[in-house]
Amino acid sequence: MLIRKLDPSRDLAILTTLQTEAQDYWLLADGHCDPAQKAAAFFTDTPPNCDPAHSHRLGLFDDGQLSGIAELSFGFPNPGDAYLGLMLLAPRLRGSGSGPVLLAETESRARAAGSPILYLAVLEANPRGRAFWHRMGFAPTGVTGHNPDTGHIMHRLAKPLGA
């Protein structure tokens, strides 16, 4: 497996292919999926008050094929914090041990940036995702939100990064 930064001018087509393959997540989260739109948004979406230019857009390649992505931003919810806005694997890799590999690289980059905590949000409607994050050491922060557009309840989780 190889993990590298993704580039919108070079990697948009392969990212669109991955978004098509993994659209089950978007159907759960949004009720619809436009893979090309999701691929383009991956390079610009960030949490509030985060600079997309300072975010890490990572791709996990398995046998030369883009098979997972992670978006890591800095400065949310507090200055200096890291936020994992999205981590998505192709269905063919889920449960294979690839998720912990991509997460470890993401955590390593957050530590290198000096972030003390890594945050993320998980949909209440995604029990498999919640179970994964708990196994990876993330704990509830007590912050819960409701998305009025989708009706989803989201729970913020956090993991201290330590040294």
C-alpha positions as CSV (number, residue, x, y, z in Angstrom):
1,M,0.0,0.0,0.0
2,L,1.1,3.5,-0.8
3,I,-0.3,6.7,0.8
4,R,0.4,10.1,-0.9
5,K,-1.1,13.5,-1.2
6,L,-3.7,13.9,-3.9
7,D,-3.6,16.7,-6.5
8,P,-6.8,18.1,-8.1
9,S,-5.2,18.5,-11.5
10,R,-3.7,15.0,-11.6
11,D,-6.0,12.9,-9.5
12,L,-9.6,14.1,-10.1
13,A,-10.5,11.3,-12.5
14,I,-9.3,8.5,-10.2
15,L,-11.0,10.2,-7.2
16,T,-14.3,10.3,-9.2
17,T,-13.9,6.6,-9.8
18,L,-13.4,6.0,-6.1
19,Q,-16.4,8.2,-5.2
20,T,-18.5,6.1,-7.6
21,E,-17.3,2.9,-6.0
22,A,-17.9,4.1,-2.5
23,Q,-21.2,6.0,-3.1
24,D,-22.9,3.8,-0.5
25,Y,-21.5,6.2,2.1
26,W,-22.9,9.3,0.3
27,L,-26.3,7.6,-0.2
28,L,-26.4,7.1,3.6
29,A,-25.1,10.5,4.5
30,D,-26.8,12.7,1.9
31,G,-29.4,10.5,0.3
32,H,-27.8,11.0,-3.2
33,C,-24.4,10.9,-4.8
34,D,-22.8,12.8,-7.6
35,P,-19.4,11.2,-7.7
36,A,-17.8,14.0,-9.9
37,Q,-19.1,16.7,-7.5
38,K,-17.9,14.8,-4.4
39,A,-14.5,14.3,-6.0
40,A,-14.2,18.1,-6.8
41,A,-15.4,19.1,-3.3
42,F,-12.8,16.8,-1.7
43,F,-10.2,19.3,-2.7
44,T,-11.9,22.4,-1.3
45,D,-14.2,21.3,1.6
46,T,-12.9,22.0,5.1
47,P,-14.4,22.6,8.5
48,P,-15.2,26.2,9.6
49,N,-12.2,28.5,9.9
50,C,-9.8,26.1,8.2
51,D,-7.7,27.0,5.2
52,P,-8.0,24.4,2.4
53,A,-4.4,25.3,1.4
54,H,-3.1,23.9,4.7
55,S,-5.2,20.7,4.6
56,H,-3.8,17.3,3.7
57,R,-5.8,15.4,1.0
58,L,-4.4,11.9,1.2
59,G,-5.0,8.9,-1.1
60,L,-4.4,5.3,-0.2
61,F,-3.4,3.1,-3.2
62,D,-3.8,-0.6,-3.2
63,D,-2.2,-2.4,-6.2
64,G,-1.9,1.0,-7.9
65,Q,-5.6,1.8,-7.6
66,L,-6.9,4.6,-5.5
67,S,-8.8,2.8,-2.7
68,G,-9.2,5.2,0.1
69,I,-9.0,8.9,0.9
70,A,-8.6,11.1,4.0
71,E,-9.0,14.9,4.4
72,L,-7.1,16.4,7.4
73,S,-7.6,20.0,8.3
74,F,-6.2,22.2,11.0
75,G,-7.7,24.8,13.3
76,F,-11.1,23.3,14.2
77,P,-12.7,23.2,16.6
78,N,-9.9,25.2,18.3
79,P,-6.7,26.7,16.9
80,G,-4.1,24.1,16.7
81,D,-6.5,21.1,16.7
82,A,-6.7,18.7,13.8
83,Y,-9.9,17.5,12.2
84,L,-10.5,14.5,10.1
85,G,-13.2,15.8,7.8
86,L,-13.5,12.6,5.8
87,M,-12.0,9.1,5.6
88,L,-13.5,6.9,3.0
89,L,-12.5,3.4,1.8
90,A,-13.7,1.5,-1.2
91,P,-16.1,-1.2,-0.1
92,R,-13.6,-3.9,-1.3
93,L,-11.1,-2.8,1.3
94,R,-13.4,-2.3,4.3
95,G,-12.5,-4.7,7.1
96,S,-9.1,-5.5,5.5
97,G,-7.0,-3.5,7.9
98,S,-6.5,-0.6,5.4
99,G,-8.5,1.8,7.6
100,P,-6.1,1.6,10.5
101,V,-3.2,2.1,8.1
102,L,-4.7,5.3,6.5
103,L,-5.7,6.6,10.0
104,A,-2.2,6.0,11.3
105,E,-0.7,8.1,8.5
106,T,-3.3,10.8,9.2
107,E,-2.5,10.8,12.9
108,S,1.2,11.0,12.1
109,R,0.7,14.1,10.0
110,A,-1.5,15.7,12.7
111,R,1.2,15.0,15.3
112,A,3.9,16.4,13.0
113,A,1.8,19.6,12.7
114,G,1.8,19.8,16.5
115,S,-1.9,19.1,17.0
116,P,-2.7,17.8,20.4
117,I,-6.1,16.2,19.5
118,L,-7.6,14.7,16.4
119,Y,-11.4,15.3,16.1
120,L,-14.0,13.9,13.7
121,A,-17.7,13.6,13.4
122,V,-19.6,10.4,12.9
123,L,-23.2,9.9,11.8
124,E,-25.5,8.2,14.3
125,A,-26.9,6.3,11.4
126,N,-23.5,4.7,10.8
127,P,-23.0,2.2,13.6
128,R,-20.2,0.4,11.7
129,G,-18.3,3.6,11.4
130,R,-18.8,4.5,15.1
131,A,-17.6,1.1,16.1
132,F,-14.4,1.5,14.0
133,W,-13.6,4.9,15.5
134,H,-14.1,3.6,19.0
135,R,-11.8,0.7,18.3
136,M,-9.2,3.3,17.0
137,G,-9.3,5.1,20.4
138,F,-11.7,7.9,19.7
139,A,-14.1,8.9,22.4
140,P,-17.3,11.0,22.5
141,T,-16.8,14.7,23.3
142,G,-20.4,15.3,24.3
143,V,-20.9,17.5,21.3
144,T,-23.8,16.4,19.1
145,G,-25.2,18.2,16.1
146,H,-28.2,17.9,13.9
147,N,-28.0,18.5,10.1
148,P,-31.4,20.0,9.1
149,D,-30.7,19.3,5.4
150,T,-30.3,15.5,5.9
151,G,-31.9,15.0,9.3
152,H,-28.8,13.2,10.5
153,I,-27.5,13.4,14.1
154,M,-23.7,13.6,14.2
155,H,-21.4,13.0,17.2
156,R,-18.1,14.6,17.6
157,L,-15.3,12.2,18.7
158,A,-11.8,13.0,19.8
159,K,-8.5,11.2,20.2
160,P,-5.5,12.8,22.1
161,L,-2.5,12.4,20.0
162,G,0.2,12.6,22.6
163,A,3.9,12.7,21.7
